[in-house]
């Protein structure tokens, strides 16, 4: 990848960095420094400092090719950036007449942080069709300081996808082949030639999750996923279409109610230590030391990274549960990005120009993307894969943290997109500590804060009694196919008889309409809206932290909670499968320890529901019962 920027490390120049210039739209309080006291590498960096309401940038202008996808990344540090201020990387595309045709601002920062790469997985953007030049900016508005070093702006590496489309062994001409979504705001499609052949060129290298589809009138569309494009290489993908029409999607929603004390969870006990072997723990937590298909604590890459982090600690700290768990939390928060970063930007949400159609957040919850796999569990990156791609959603983060904990003899389990690890001073007095590294990652990237979501979060209402994780939903597809979900959400009611009555009434409304009525004056916590107002992991973290703050102020209080999940399953690849079992985890118990049986479901195809039942899973000596609500569908009405 050829960097288009000259002097990207700001080392060259006489009195000022060569090839870079400054620009102030409002110069009040703005100053510029070619800094020889602070750098990511080498001797120097550049800095913008603001003390008033001004706006300033360090910038370099380069030529670009219209329609080409580019990557921008650099090491950014910041100090005392005010909450109402903004600092970030920025691209401004101009046409041949020097008019601005597009401005793209990377997600911003406030607070203080040392140099870190924005982002480990470089964000990409496509130059507009009439772009001739691009300004690469380090931009600051209002109070604070921001530094830039080792910046790269370059054409994104690309590859090709090619293959054939046939039916009964014969080529299909004029079949449409396309990548789902618009990769970086441009349709990527072609039609087959007389031999049924096609080729898609200049496909940017991204996560190995492109989804390709082929369609032709009179035939059923066929998808293929898990497509990886390698730089300078051609990926072969062939399609075999069958006559017929496309089936309707199956959408299923589920709500489950519980009574909970709205209070922060426990903190790590002072003096908590890691035993020398599993026998140092009570039997009830030992199942959470076992590796499995998803929490791969026995994978060499996971073991090596966890061992490396522990060995970096002083010898006297390597059995300290807090210090070891913090080392894992800190490393993941600093190095494994949360790929929902585009969805928490201040403007544009998931419609940002750097939206990536291969990212997990866009595929799962945007309402526009599709995931590829037999189920959510099948789709997610395993821990060793996440260590390679360096970017994932909350579910994948939780699997990695739990796997690293287990490899170090710390019991850990995951539920939905968070994790819990076990800390004890003696074998008889341990507690589960709730946390999540996506909160740590997002706050570190945005504000330089690392301790968010490390410990003391609200206890999870649904957890596994087996070693494997619990997710929002699961189903028994025999073949990989397309699916998407809405981010799980929660409604809260007063813990009174009146609150329970209202919650039950809303559950009945949900069962009849598929809609979860709002419960308070805050913005609706029903299913997420379309992308611009979409519910995200970050939004949920804000609400969870606000709930904790309120709870600390007024002390523990009871509340009825309804947990909602929502999944859409595309049936194009069901083939001969006609019975589909879709299941959802039920909340585990109420405050008094009694299972809460109140749950409801909704589907857009109630005529296909064959039966429903509740499955209870026990795993002695693990405590508790894992409960799943099953809905069995007969798909014959939709597929035959």
N, C-alpha and C positions, 0 to 999 in steps of 0.2 A: 504494500500500500504506500503510494508516493505522497508524502506530505506536501501540500501546495503552499504552505506557509514558509516564509524565509525567517531565519533566526527564531525558531519556535521556542528556544530555551532562554532567549533574551540575553545571551552572553556577548553578542557582537555589538559594536557601536562606539561612537566617540561623543560623549556627553549625553547621548540618548540612545535607546535601543534601535539598531538599524532595522529599517523596513516597517517599523511600527510608528503610529502617530496617536495623538490624543484628540478627543472631540467632546465638547461640552455643549449640550443643548441649553442648559441653564447652569451657568458656571458658579452660581452663588455657593460658596463654601466648599467647592470641589478643588482638590489638588492631586497631582500625579507624582509618583516616585518610581525611579529606576532603582530598585532596592538591592543593595549588596549585603544586607544583613539577614535576609530571609529568602530561602530558595528550596524547591523540591529537589533539584539536582543542580550541579554546577555552582556558580557563585551568585547568580542574580535571578530576580523575578521582577515583575512590574506590579504596581499597586495603585489603586484609586482610593482616595480618602475623601469622605464627605462630612461636613459639620453643619450643613444647613439643609435647604430644600432643593439643592441642585441635582444635576444629572450629568454623569460623565462616563466616558469609556476610553480604554485602550483599544485600538483597532488596527487591522490590516485588511487591505482590499485585494482580492484575487479574482482571476477570470474563472468562470464556470461554464459548463455545457448544459444548455436547456434540457430538462427532462431527466437528467442523470441524478442518481442517488449518491449523497455524500454523507460522511461520518464526521462528527465534531466531538472532540473530547479534550480534556485538559485537566491539569492538577490545580485545584482551587482551594485557597484558604481564606478565612474571613475572621474578623474580630469586631465585637461590639456593634454588629449590624442591628439597627433598631427594628422593632416589630413592624412598624409601619413602613420600613424601608425595603428595598429589593436589591439583590445582587445575583448575577447569574451570567452564564455564557449566552450569546445571542448571535443569530444570523440575520442579516438584512440583505435580501436579494434586490438588485436593481437591473433595469433594462438598459439597452444601448443608449437611451436618452437620459440615463442617470435617474430615472424615476423609480421610486420604491414600488416593487410589485408584490413583495411578501416579507413580513417580519416574523421570525420564529424565535421565541424566548424560551430557553431551557428552564425547567423548574427552579425556583429561587431559593435563597438561603436567608436566614436571620441568625443572630447570636454569634458564637465564636467556635472556630474549628481549625485545626492544623491542616496542612496540605493533604488532599485526598483526591482520587480520580473521579471526575464527573463524566461519565459513569464507567464502572468496570466493563459493562457491556455497552459499547458506544451507541449513542442515539443517532439515528439516521434521519435525513430529510431529503426530499426530491426537489431539485431546482425547478422553479416554474418554467413553463414552456417559453416565456419571453425573457428569461433571466440571462444576463450577460456577465454580471459581476456579483460577488458576495462580500459583504463586510463581515469579518469575524470580530466580534466585540466581547470585551470583558466589561460588564455594565454595572454601575452602582447608582441608585437613586436615594438621596437623603443620607442619614447619618451612618457612619461605620467605616471600616476598611476592608478591602478585598484584594487578594493577590492572585496572580495567574502565572503558571510556569508549565513548560513542556506541553504545549498545546498542539493538537493535530487536527487538520482539516484536509480530508482526502476523499477521492472517489471511493465509494464502498466496493469491496471486492465482489465479483459476480461469477455466476456459473450458468449452466443451461439445464433445461429439462426437455427430454424428447422421448418419443415412443410411437406406438400405433394404437388405433381404435378399431376393433373388429366386432363382428357378430357371427357366430357359428363358423369361425375361421376365415370369414371373408372381410375384406377391408371396408370400412365405412367412410365415405367421402363427406365432406362438409359437416362433420361433427364438431361441435364447439368444445374446446378444452380450455380451462381457465383456473386460475388460483382464486380460492375463496377470499372475498374482501378485495380491497384495492390497496395492494402493497405500496405504502408511502404515497397514497392519494392518486394512484393510477391503475386502471384496469389492466390486468395481465392475462391476455387471452389470444387464441388463434383458432383456425379451423383446419381440419385434416385435408390432405391432398387426395388424389385419386387412389393412392396406395394405402390410405388410412393413416398416413404418417403426419406428425406434427413436431414443432420445435418451439420452445419458449426460450428466448435469449435474454441476457442482461438481467438475470434474477439475482438480487442482492443476497449475499450469504447472511443468514440469520440463524435463529434457533432452529433445530431440525424438526420443525413442526408445520411446515407448509402443508396445506390441504389442496389437492388438485381434483377437479371434477371434469367429467366428460358427459355431454348430453347431445341428443339429436331427437327431433320431433318423431314421435311414434315409438320411442325407446325409453326405458327407465334410466334416469341419471345414475351415474356410478361415481362414488368418491374414493379417493385413496389418500391416506394421511401419513404422518411420520416421515415426510419427505425432507431429506437433507440436501442442500445445494452446497457444493464445494467449489472453492475458487478455481476458475479455469477448467473445471471438469463438467461433464454432462451426466446427469442423473437419468437413468432409464425408467420410465413408468408406462406400462401398457394397460389398456382398458379392454374389457369384453362386455359389450352392452347386450341387453336382452329386450325384445319387444315388450311394450306395456306402458303403464302410466305410473307416475310417482305417487307413493302412498302419502297420506297425511302424517304430520308429526304427532307424537304422543307426548302430551304435557301432563305432569303429575305434581301435585302440591300436597304438603303435609304440615299439620300444626299439632303441637304437643304442649300440654300445660303443666306447670309445677308451681309450688309455693317455695319461695326462697328468702333468706335473710340477705338484704342488700347491704353487705359490708365487705371491706377488703379481706382478702385471704391471709393466711399466716405468712410470716417472714421466716427466713432460714434461722434455726436456733443458733444462738451463740455457742461456739465450740463444736458444731456438727462436723463429723469426720467420716471419711470413706473407709469401710472395713477392708481388710486385706483380701477377702474372698467373699463370695455370695453367702456363705453360712453366717456371716456377721450381720445379716439382715433378718428380720422376721420372715417366716415362710410366705406370708400373704403378699409380699412385694417381689419375691424372687421371679415370678413369671415375667416381670417387666425388665429383667436382665437378659432375656433370651432374644437372639436375632430372629428376624423373619424376612419375608420377601420384600417388605417395604421399609422397615427400620433395620437396615443392614449393618448392624454393629460388628459383624464379623468380616466385613469387606476390607481388604488390605489398605485401600486408600483412606477409608474412614479411620481405621486404627492408626495409620501413620500420622494423619493430621492431628487427631486427638492427642496422641503421644507427644508429638512435636510441641503442642501448646502447653501440655503439662510440664514437659522437661524445660520449658522456658521459665517456669516458676522457680523460686528458691526452693531447695530441697525440703525445708520445714513446712512449706505450704502445699505440697503435692498430695496430701491426704485431707486437706481442709475443703469441705464440701462447698462452702461459699466461694472460695478463691478459685477452685477448679471450675465450678459452674460459671463464675464470672468470666474466666478466661475463654470459655466456649462462647458465651453470649457476646463478649466484646469482639472476638475474631469474626464471628458470623455477621454481627452488626456492621463491622467495618468493611467486610470483604464480599459478602453475598448480597447482591442487590435485591430489592423487592421490585419486581417488574411491573408493579402498578404505579410506578413513578409518574407516568404520563397522566394517570387518572386523578392525581392529587395536585396537579398544577393549578395555579390560581385562575387561569383563564383557559377555556377551551375543553377542559376535561379530556375525555377519550377521543375527542375530535381533533386533538393536536396533530400538526403535520408530521410529527415524529412517531405517531401511533404505529405499532408494529403488529401486523396480523398474525405473527407467530408467537406473540407473548401470551402468557397464561391468563392474565387479567382480561385482556381483550377477548380471548377465546371463550373464557368461562362465563363472565358476567356482563359483558357489554350489551348483550341482546342482539349483536350483529355477527359475532364470531361463532365458530364451531370448534369443539375439541374432537380428537380422534382417539378412540380406544374402546375396549369392551366395557369399561366403567371408569369412574373417577379414579379409583385406585390404579387401574391399568394405565391411565393417561399420565399420572404424575411422575416427575423425575425422581428416581431413586437417589439416596444420599450421595453415592459416588458419582452419579451423573451431575447432580447439582454442584459438586465441587469442581466440575469441569466447565460448566456453562456460566457459573458465578452469578446466576440470576434466577429467581423463582418466586412463586406465590407463597402465601402463608402456610398452606398445607405442606409444601415441599420444604420450607424452612423448618417446620416442626419435626418432620421426619429426620432431617439432618441433625438437629440438636439432640433429639432422643437417641439416635444411633451413636453419636459421639459420647453421650453420657453412659450408655450401656457398655460401650467398649472400655470405659474407665471404671466399671463396677459401680455406677450410679443408676439405680432403677429409674426408668423414665417411661412415660406413656404419652400418647397424643390423642387429642379429641378435637375434631373439626380442624381449625387452623392454629391451635395453640398447643402448648405442651405442659406437662407437669413432671417434676423430678422429686425424688425422695431424699430428705435430709434428716439425719438422726444424730443425737449425742450418745445414746445407748440403744440397744436392740429393742427396748420397750417404749421409746418415746419419739418416734419419727413422725414427720408430717409431709404432706405433698405440697410442693411449691409451684404455683401457677405462673406462667409467663409466656412470652412470644417474641421471637427475634425480628419479626417484620416491624413491630413498633420500635424496637431498638435501631434497626437499619434506617427507617424513614426519619426518625428524629435525629440520628447522627448525620445523615446526609443533609437534612434541612437546617439543623440548629447546632450541630456539634454535641448533642446530648446523647449519652450512651445508656444511662440506667433506666430508661423507659421500658416497662414491661419485663423487667428482670425478675421481680419477685413481688408477692403481695397482691396480685391481681385477683379478681373474683373467681371463685371455684367454678369449674366446668360442670354443667348439669348432665352431660353425657360423656362417659368415658368407657374405655374397653376393659374387659376382664381378661382378654387374651393379649398376646404380645403385639398383635397387629393393630393398626390405627382404626379409629372410628371417623368416618366422614359424614357429610350432610345427607348423603343418599348412596344407594348401591343398587345394582341390577345384574341380571344373569345373562347378558348378551353372549351368544356363542361366537360371534365374529366382531371384529373391530368395526366401529361405525361412528357417526357424528352425534354429538350431544352438546348441550350447553345448560347452564344453570342460572338462576338468579342468586345473588349472594344471600346466604341465610340471614334472616332478620328476626327481630324480637319485639313483642309488644309487652308493656308493663302496666299492671293494674294495682290498686291499693290492696294490701293484704287483709281485707275486711270481707264480711259476708257480701256486702254490696259490690266490692271489687270482684269477687269470685263470680257473682251473678252476671256482671257485665262481661267478664272474660268468657264465660260459657255462652252467653248470647252472641258474642262476636265470633266464637268458634263455629256456631251454627250458621251464621251468615257466611263465613268462609267456606263451609262445606257446601253451601248452596250456590255460591257465586264465584268462589276462587279468590275473593278479595278479602284482605284483613283490615277491618275498620281501624282508623287511627284512634289512639287512646289518650292523646293529650294535645296541647297547643303547639308543641314543637313540630318541625317539618315531618310529614308523614313517615312512619317507619314501616309502611307497607312494602310490598315488593318494590325493588328499585325501578325507577323510571328509565327512560331512554338515556343514552350515554351522558348528555351534558349535566343532567341532574342525578346520574346514576349513583347508587350506594356502593361504597368501596370499603376495603379493609381499613383504610385510613379513617373514613367517616365513623366506622364502628369503634375504632380505637378512641377517637375523640369522645364518643358517647360513653364508652366504658370508663374512661378517665374522669369524665364529668360525674358519672354515677358514683365512682369511688370518692370524689371530693365531697359530694353531697352527703354520702354516708358517713364520712369522717366528721363532718360538721354536726350532724344530728344523731349519730350513733346508729347501731343496727336497727333495721326495721324490716318487716315482712312485706313481700310483694308477690303477686301472682304474675308469672311470666308465661307467655306463649311463644315457643320457638317455631319458626316457619322455615320450610325448605321448599325448593321449586326446581324441577329438572325437566328439560325437554329432550326427548330421544328421537332422533331421526331413524326411520325404519327402512332406508334404502338398502342396507346390507343385511337385513334379517334373513334373506334367502329362505331356507326351509324351516327356520325356527318360527313357531306359532305361539308358544307359551312363554311369556315374559314375566319374571318375578321382580318387582320393584320394591325395595324396602327402605325404611327410614328409621334412624335411631330415635327412640323415645327418651324423654327425660328420665333420669334414673330414679329419683325419689323426692318426696317433699321433706320439709324440715323435720318432721317426726319420723322419718325413715321409711314411711309406707309408700309403695309404688303408686304413682299417679296414673290412673287409667284413662284420663280424659284426653282424647286425641281425635282429630278429624282429618279427612283427606278430600281432595277435589281432583278431577281429571276432565280433560276436554273430550274424552271418549268413555263415558260411564257404561255404554252398551258393551264394552269389551271387558269389563271387570268380571272375572270368574268367581273369585272369592277373596276374602281378607282374613288375616290371623295375626296373632302376636307370638313372636318367638322369644323365648327366654334362654340366655346363655350363661352358664355358670362354669367357673374354672378354678375349683379348689386347688390350692389354698387361697387364691386371690379372692378378696372380699367383694361382695356386691353381685348384682345381676345385671347383665347387659340385655336390654330389651329392644326388639326391632318390630316395627309394624310392617307387615307384608301385604302387598296388593298384587294379585295374580291376574294378568291380562291374557285373554285369548285374542290373538292378532288376526285371526282368519278373516274377520269382517273388513279389515283394512288392507290385507295383503292378497287375498284370493279374488 
